[in-house]
Amino acid sequence: MKSTSVIWTSMALQMKQTFARNMFKFTLFVGPFLTTIILGEMFRFSSADSFVAYVVLGSGVWNLWNCIAFSSAGDINRERFTNTLSIIFSAPADFRKILLGKIFGNTILSMGSFFLSIFFAIVLYRPEITISHPILLVLSLILTIIAFIIMSIFIAYLLTLSRKTQLWMNCLEIPFALICGFVFPIENLPVGVQYFSWIFPPTWAVRLMRYSVVETTYSFTDALVPLLITTTVFAILAALLYKAIFRQAKISGTLDMA
């Protein structure tokens, strides 16, 4: 089977299965509304730039991250729980392409939560939005999606190796939203935590998008270069993790619950 056919089939099936789950519908439709309300009340009396950066963009990126990361983590957990993880790993179609198709499907659906968050923020609070660099905003959104996909692949591979899937899933939402600067400036965090946040692509992806919309103290390349570097590093780590998965599967003969 051709690579594109495997990815496309996996993506289409994933979108059907994911949208059929009530929890994902809640995350996709209700999550953006609740997040926008919470952040909107937090930044109600802040400056216009802060409101746009952390309510309009922040809630959108946060919900985009939640849908992509949680769906990818949940997929591995469900496959392991139903004892089908080993089956799809050993199938004639490449496991990496099957997983990539799943993540593509999750990403397409997750874009709905991103735009819903922006829609709710505009309708409920009517902020004054002036996009400083429209073309850079589109570019930064594309790079953000790519970075999130790479992170999702890394997380999915990590959870394939680990039996503590639920524990890792609980570390993906609130901690990442805080240390990556989705909901407030990371400059407010302790210096040591700030250094830690620089490791992750979402930190720089948020900065890149923020630069495109509001005035910032850093330039576009100040966020672009670290984003490209960290995304590349996580792509390499994901490739190494896949080798570890392949080695473990050959040794233990299973990747499931047993």
C-alpha positions as CSV (number, residue, x, y, z in Angstrom):
1,M,0.0,0.0,0.0
2,K,1.3,3.4,-0.9
3,S,2.5,5.8,1.9
4,T,-0.1,8.4,1.0
5,S,-2.9,5.8,1.0
6,V,-1.9,4.6,4.4
7,I,-1.8,8.1,5.9
8,W,-5.0,9.1,4.2
9,T,-7.0,6.0,5.3
10,S,-5.7,6.3,8.8
11,M,-6.6,10.0,8.9
12,A,-10.1,9.5,7.6
13,L,-10.8,6.6,10.0
14,Q,-9.3,8.6,12.9
15,M,-11.5,11.6,12.2
16,K,-14.7,9.4,12.2
17,Q,-13.8,7.6,15.4
18,T,-12.6,10.7,17.2
19,F,-15.6,12.8,16.4
20,A,-17.9,10.0,17.5
21,R,-16.5,10.2,21.1
22,N,-18.5,12.4,23.4
23,M,-15.4,13.5,25.3
24,F,-13.8,14.9,22.2
25,K,-16.9,16.7,21.3
26,F,-16.8,18.3,24.8
27,T,-13.1,19.3,24.3
28,L,-13.8,20.6,20.8
29,F,-17.0,22.6,21.4
30,V,-17.4,23.3,25.2
31,G,-13.7,23.5,26.0
32,P,-13.0,26.7,23.9
33,F,-16.0,28.4,25.5
34,L,-15.0,27.7,29.0
35,T,-11.3,28.5,28.4
36,T,-12.3,31.8,26.8
37,I,-14.5,32.8,29.7
38,I,-11.8,32.0,32.3
39,L,-9.0,33.8,30.5
40,G,-11.4,36.7,29.5
41,E,-12.2,37.4,33.1
42,M,-8.6,37.1,34.1
43,F,-7.5,39.7,31.5
44,R,-10.7,41.8,31.5
45,F,-9.0,44.9,32.8
46,S,-5.6,44.4,31.2
47,S,-4.3,46.3,28.2
48,A,-5.7,45.6,24.7
49,D,-2.4,43.9,23.6
50,S,-2.4,41.6,26.6
51,F,-6.1,40.7,26.1
52,V,-5.5,39.8,22.4
53,A,-2.3,37.9,23.2
54,Y,-3.5,35.9,26.1
55,V,-7.3,35.6,25.6
56,V,-7.8,35.6,21.8
57,L,-4.6,33.9,20.8
58,G,-3.8,32.2,24.1
59,S,-7.1,30.4,24.4
60,G,-7.0,29.3,20.8
61,V,-3.5,27.9,21.0
62,W,-4.3,26.2,24.4
63,N,-7.3,24.4,23.0
64,L,-5.4,23.5,19.8
65,W,-2.7,21.9,22.0
66,N,-5.3,20.1,24.2
67,C,-7.1,18.5,21.3
68,I,-3.9,17.4,19.4
69,A,-1.9,16.3,22.4
70,F,-4.7,14.6,24.4
71,S,-6.1,12.9,21.3
72,S,-2.7,11.5,20.4
73,A,-2.0,10.4,23.9
74,G,-5.5,8.9,24.2
75,D,-5.1,7.0,21.0
76,I,-2.1,5.1,22.3
77,N,-3.9,4.5,25.6
78,R,-7.0,3.1,23.8
79,E,-5.0,0.9,21.5
80,R,-3.0,-0.6,24.5
81,F,-6.2,-1.0,26.6
82,T,-7.9,-2.9,23.8
83,N,-4.8,-5.0,23.0
84,T,-4.5,-3.7,19.5
85,L,-1.3,-1.7,19.8
86,S,0.9,-4.7,18.9
87,I,-1.4,-5.5,16.0
88,I,-1.1,-2.0,14.3
89,F,2.6,-1.9,15.1
90,S,3.2,-5.3,13.4
91,A,0.8,-4.6,10.5
92,P,2.2,-4.6,6.9
93,A,1.5,-0.8,6.8
94,D,4.2,1.2,8.6
95,F,3.3,2.1,12.2
96,R,4.8,5.5,11.7
97,K,2.5,6.3,8.8
98,I,-0.6,4.9,10.7
99,L,0.2,7.1,13.7
100,L,0.9,10.1,11.4
101,G,-2.5,9.7,9.8
102,K,-4.1,9.6,13.2
103,I,-2.3,12.9,14.3
104,F,-3.2,14.6,11.0
105,G,-6.9,13.7,11.6
106,N,-6.7,15.0,15.2
107,T,-5.0,18.2,13.9
108,I,-7.7,18.9,11.3
109,L,-10.5,18.5,13.9
110,S,-8.5,20.5,16.5
111,M,-8.4,23.5,14.2
112,G,-12.1,23.8,14.9
113,S,-11.4,24.4,18.6
114,F,-8.7,27.0,17.7
115,F,-11.1,29.1,15.6
116,L,-14.0,28.6,18.0
117,S,-11.9,30.0,20.8
118,I,-11.1,33.1,18.7
119,F,-14.8,33.4,17.7
120,F,-16.0,33.2,21.4
121,A,-13.4,35.8,22.5
122,I,-14.5,38.2,19.8
123,V,-18.2,37.7,20.3
124,L,-18.2,37.8,24.1
125,Y,-15.6,40.6,24.7
126,R,-15.4,42.5,21.4
127,P,-11.7,43.3,21.7
128,E,-9.9,45.7,19.4
129,I,-7.8,43.5,17.2
130,T,-5.2,44.9,14.8
131,I,-3.1,42.3,13.1
132,S,0.4,43.8,12.7
133,H,1.7,41.2,10.3
134,P,-1.0,39.2,8.5
135,I,1.4,37.2,6.3
136,L,3.6,36.4,9.3
137,L,0.5,35.3,11.3
138,V,-0.4,32.7,8.6
139,L,3.2,31.5,8.5
140,S,3.5,31.3,12.3
141,L,0.2,29.4,12.5
142,I,1.5,26.8,9.9
143,L,4.8,26.5,11.9
144,T,2.9,26.2,15.1
145,I,0.8,23.3,13.7
146,I,3.9,21.6,12.5
147,A,5.6,22.0,15.9
148,F,2.5,20.6,17.6
149,I,2.4,17.6,15.2
150,I,6.1,16.8,16.0
151,M,5.4,17.1,19.7
152,S,2.4,14.8,19.3
153,I,4.5,12.2,17.5
154,F,7.1,12.4,20.3
155,I,4.5,12.1,23.0
156,A,2.7,9.2,21.2
157,Y,6.0,7.3,20.9
158,L,6.9,8.0,24.5
159,L,3.5,6.6,25.6
160,T,4.0,3.6,23.4
161,L,7.0,2.7,25.5
162,S,5.5,3.6,28.9
163,R,2.8,1.8,30.7
164,K,2.0,5.0,32.7
165,T,0.0,6.5,29.9
166,Q,-2.7,8.1,32.2
167,L,0.0,9.8,34.3
168,W,1.7,11.3,31.2
169,M,-1.6,12.5,29.8
170,N,-2.3,14.5,33.0
171,C,1.0,16.3,32.5
172,L,0.1,17.6,29.0
173,E,-2.6,20.2,29.7
174,I,-2.2,22.6,32.6
175,P,1.6,22.3,33.1
176,F,2.3,22.9,29.5
177,A,-0.2,25.8,29.3
178,L,1.6,27.4,32.3
179,I,5.3,26.8,31.4
180,C,4.9,27.5,27.7
181,G,3.2,30.9,28.1
182,F,-0.2,30.1,26.7
183,V,-2.1,32.0,29.4
184,F,0.4,34.5,30.9
185,P,4.0,35.7,30.2
186,I,6.6,33.1,31.2
187,E,8.6,36.1,32.5
188,N,6.4,35.9,35.5
189,L,7.8,32.4,36.3
190,P,10.9,31.7,38.3
191,V,14.1,31.9,36.2
192,G,14.8,28.2,36.4
193,V,11.3,27.4,35.1
194,Q,11.8,29.9,32.3
195,Y,14.9,28.0,31.2
196,F,13.0,24.8,31.3
197,S,10.2,26.2,29.1
198,W,12.7,27.1,26.4
199,I,13.2,23.4,25.7
200,F,9.7,23.0,24.3
201,P,8.6,24.2,20.8
202,P,5.1,25.4,22.0
203,T,6.9,28.2,24.0
204,W,8.4,29.6,20.8
205,A,5.4,28.9,18.7
206,V,3.2,31.1,21.0
207,R,5.8,33.9,20.9
208,L,5.9,33.7,17.1
209,M,2.1,34.0,16.8
210,R,2.1,36.8,19.4
211,Y,4.6,38.8,17.4
212,S,2.4,38.7,14.4
213,V,-0.5,40.3,16.2
214,V,0.7,42.6,18.9
215,E,3.8,44.7,19.6
216,T,6.5,42.7,21.4
217,T,10.0,43.3,22.7
218,Y,11.5,40.6,20.6
219,S,11.8,40.2,16.8
220,F,10.2,37.5,14.6
221,T,13.6,35.7,14.1
222,D,14.1,35.7,17.9
223,A,11.2,33.3,18.2
224,L,11.6,31.6,14.7
225,V,15.1,30.3,15.2
226,P,14.5,28.7,18.6
227,L,11.2,27.2,17.3
228,L,13.0,25.6,14.3
229,I,15.8,24.3,16.5
230,T,13.6,22.8,19.2
231,T,11.2,21.3,16.7
232,T,14.1,19.6,14.9
233,V,15.5,18.3,18.2
234,F,12.1,16.7,19.1
235,A,11.8,15.2,15.6
236,I,15.2,13.6,16.2
237,L,14.1,12.4,19.6
238,A,10.9,10.9,18.1
239,A,13.0,9.0,15.6
240,L,15.2,7.6,18.4
241,L,12.1,6.7,20.4
242,Y,10.8,4.7,17.4
243,K,14.0,2.7,17.3
244,A,13.6,2.0,21.0
245,I,10.0,0.9,20.4
246,F,11.0,-1.4,17.7
247,R,13.8,-2.9,19.9
248,Q,11.4,-3.4,22.8
249,A,8.8,-5.1,20.6
250,K,11.3,-7.5,19.3
251,I,12.5,-8.4,22.8
252,S,9.2,-8.6,24.7
253,G,7.0,-9.5,21.8
254,T,4.2,-7.2,23.0
255,L,3.4,-3.5,23.6
256,D,0.0,-4.1,25.2
257,M,-1.3,-4.2,28.7
258,A,0.1,-7.6,29.5
